[in-house]
């Protein structure tokens, strides 16, 4: 069934800006235009940084090296209205699943070094609390540990689960806040929305403060499989990650 089209104000101006951005980047690098996926994704660098390494403002995340399945899901989510950011939605609205997959594969294949983390921005007590929630969870509140889905090294798990290290604290805070308020959604069952609603603001601050202060391992590639997960209180299924027990995305 064809997907219903949406109209976005200013799409013509947006396309022009993005094209000029791509041309400017090519000219600055002295590169000859070629019809390759690397050339066609140059506009992404305007926000996500060169080669998708992340922008310095702390808001636009790194996309280089993320699992292809995760990147594809997020591109679809922007296109189909589960994530809300006008610029991204307007860019991907006319694109097919096949082309989104090509974009996702391109950025997933980029293995680039990460910068050193910023100094901790929370207290020592919050760092201890954040690490405990990330590594062990809280069974009394049915909170699974972050590592149970995002991998023991927190670098993500193929094919659908992203890494949590190497992301700015502002970005982590904004995304957890978006899950909590319903501004960000995923395919049902939406495990992240369920989990984040069980977290207090203090929990979120401690978790993001600890994550943002951790160095990324030298080998930052996503793990090939999930760590051994135990059934019990807090166990969740995730629609955007079928390997976690949910349905197909």
C-alpha positions in Angstrom: 0.0 0.0 0.0 1.5 3.4 -0.9 2.5 5.6 2.0 0.4 8.7 2.4 2.4 11.8 1.4 2.8 14.8 3.7 3.5 18.4 2.8 6.1 20.4 4.7 6.3 24.1 4.5 9.5 25.4 2.9 10.6 22.1 1.5 11.9 23.9 -1.6 14.0 26.3 0.4 15.3 23.4 2.6 16.3 21.4 -0.5 18.2 24.3 -1.8 20.0 24.9 1.5 21.0 21.3 1.7 22.2 21.2 -1.9 24.3 24.3 -1.4 25.7 22.8 1.8 26.8 19.7 0.0 28.3 21.7 -2.8 30.1 23.9 -0.3 31.6 20.9 1.5 32.7 19.4 -1.7 34.3 22.6 -2.9 36.1 23.1 0.4 37.5 19.6 0.2 38.5 20.0 -3.4 36.5 16.9 -4.3 35.0 16.2 -7.7 31.3 15.5 -7.6 30.6 11.8 -8.1 27.3 9.9 -7.8 28.2 7.9 -4.7 26.4 7.4 -1.4 29.3 9.2 0.4 28.8 12.2 -1.9 25.0 12.1 -1.6 25.1 12.0 2.2 27.3 15.1 2.5 24.3 17.2 3.7 24.1 15.0 6.8 27.5 16.4 7.8 25.9 19.9 8.2 24.3 18.7 11.4 26.0 15.4 12.3 29.5 16.5 11.7 32.1 15.3 9.1 31.5 11.6 8.3 28.8 11.6 10.9 31.2 11.9 13.8 28.8 14.3 15.7 28.5 18.0 15.9 30.3 20.0 18.6 27.1 21.6 20.0 26.1 18.4 21.9 22.7 18.1 20.3 23.2 16.3 17.0 24.4 12.7 17.7 27.2 10.7 16.2 25.8 8.3 13.5 29.1 6.9 12.2 29.4 3.2 13.3 25.9 2.8 14.7 24.2 -0.5 13.8 22.6 -0.3 10.3 19.3 -1.7 11.7 19.2 1.0 14.3 19.9 3.8 11.8 17.3 2.4 9.4 14.7 2.3 12.2 15.4 5.9 13.2 15.2 7.2 9.6 11.9 5.4 9.2 10.7 6.8 12.6 11.4 10.4 11.4 9.7 9.7 8.1 6.7 8.0 9.5 6.1 10.3 12.5 7.3 8.3 15.5 10.1 10.8 16.0 9.6 14.5 15.7 12.1 16.9 14.2 11.0 18.9 11.2 14.3 19.1 9.4 14.9 15.3 9.5 11.3 14.6 8.6 11.4 16.8 5.6 14.7 15.3 4.4 13.6 11.6 4.6 9.9 12.0 3.8 10.2 11.3 0.1 12.8 8.5 0.4 12.1 4.8 0.0 13.0 2.1 2.5 15.7 0.9 0.0 17.3 4.3 -0.1 17.1 4.7 3.7 18.8 1.3 4.0 21.6 2.5 1.7 22.1 5.5 3.9 22.1 3.4 7.0 24.6 0.9 5.6 27.0 3.7 4.6 27.2 5.3 8.1 27.2 1.9 9.9 30.3 0.9 8.0 32.4 4.0 9.1 34.8 2.9 11.9 36.2 6.2 13.2 37.9 7.0 16.5 35.9 8.8 19.2 37.1 11.9 21.1 38.0 11.7 24.8 34.9 12.2 27.1 34.2 15.4 28.9 34.9 15.7 32.6 32.0 14.5 34.8 29.2 17.0 35.2 27.6 15.3 38.2 28.6 14.6 41.8 30.5 11.6 42.9 27.4 10.1 44.5 25.4 10.5 41.2 28.2 8.8 39.3 27.9 5.8 41.7 24.2 5.8 41.3 24.3 6.2 37.6 26.8 3.3 37.1 24.6 1.1 39.4 21.5 1.7 37.2 23.4 1.2 34.0 25.2 -2.0 35.0 22.8 -3.6 37.4 19.4 -1.9 37.1 17.0 -1.9 40.1 14.9 -5.1 40.5 12.8 -3.5 43.2 11.5 -1.0 40.6 11.5 -3.4 37.7 14.3 -1.5 36.0 16.5 -3.7 33.8 20.2 -2.7 33.5 21.1 -0.7 30.4 23.8 -3.3 29.6 21.1 -6.0 29.3 20.1 -4.6 25.9 22.9 -2.2 24.9 25.7 -4.7 25.5 28.3 -5.3 28.2 30.6 -2.7 26.7 27.6 -0.3 26.0 28.7 0.0 22.3 25.4 -1.5 21.0 24.4 -4.8 19.7 23.8 -5.8 16.1 21.5 -5.3 14.3 19.2 -2.9 16.0 20.5 -1.7 19.4 22.6 1.5 19.5 25.6 2.2 21.7 25.3 4.6 24.7 28.9 5.7 25.0 30.4 8.6 23.1 27.2 10.6 23.2 27.0 14.1 24.8 25.1 14.4 28.0 22.8 17.1 26.5 21.7 14.7 23.8 21.2 11.8 26.2 19.1 14.0 28.4 17.0 15.3 25.5 16.3 11.8 24.2 15.3 10.3 27.5 13.1 13.3 28.1 11.5 12.8 24.7 10.8 9.1 25.5 9.3 10.1 28.8 7.0 12.8 27.3 6.0 10.7 24.3 7.8 13.0 21.8 9.9 10.0 20.8 8.2 6.6 20.1 9.2 3.3 18.6 7.3 0.2 17.3 5.2 -1.5 19.8 6.0 -2.9 22.3 7.9 0.3 23.0 10.3 -0.9 25.7 12.2 2.4 26.1 9.0 4.3 26.7 8.0 1.8 29.4 11.5 1.9 31.0 12.0 5.7 31.0 8.6 6.3 32.7 9.9 4.3 35.7 12.9 6.6 36.0 12.9 9.8 38.1 14.5 12.9 36.9 17.3 12.2 39.4 17.8 8.7 37.9 18.1 10.2 34.4 20.6 12.8 35.5 22.7 10.2 37.2 22.6 7.8 34.2 23.4 10.4 31.6 26.1 12.0 33.8 27.9 8.6 34.2 27.5 7.6 30.6 28.8 10.8 29.2 31.9 10.6 31.4 33.0 7.2 30.2 35.7 6.6 27.5 34.7 4.6 24.4 36.6 1.3 24.0 39.3 1.2 21.3 37.1 -1.3 19.5 33.8 0.6 19.5 32.0 -1.8 17.1 28.6 -3.1 18.2 28.6 -6.5 19.8 27.6 -9.4 17.6 25.0 -10.7 20.1 23.2 -9.8 23.3 24.6 -10.6 26.7 22.9 -13.4 28.6 19.6 -11.9 29.8 17.7 -13.3 32.7 13.9 -13.4 32.8 12.1 -11.9 35.7 10.9 -8.5 37.0 11.7 -5.8 34.5 12.2 -8.0 31.5 10.9 -6.3 28.4 10.2 -6.9 24.7 11.1 -4.3 22.2 9.3 -3.8 18.9 12.2 -2.0 17.3 14.6 -4.8 18.2 13.1 -8.2 17.4 16.0 -10.0 19.0 14.8 -8.6 22.3 11.5 -10.5 21.9 9.3 -8.0 20.1 7.6 -8.3 16.8 9.2 -7.3 13.5 9.7 -3.5 13.1 
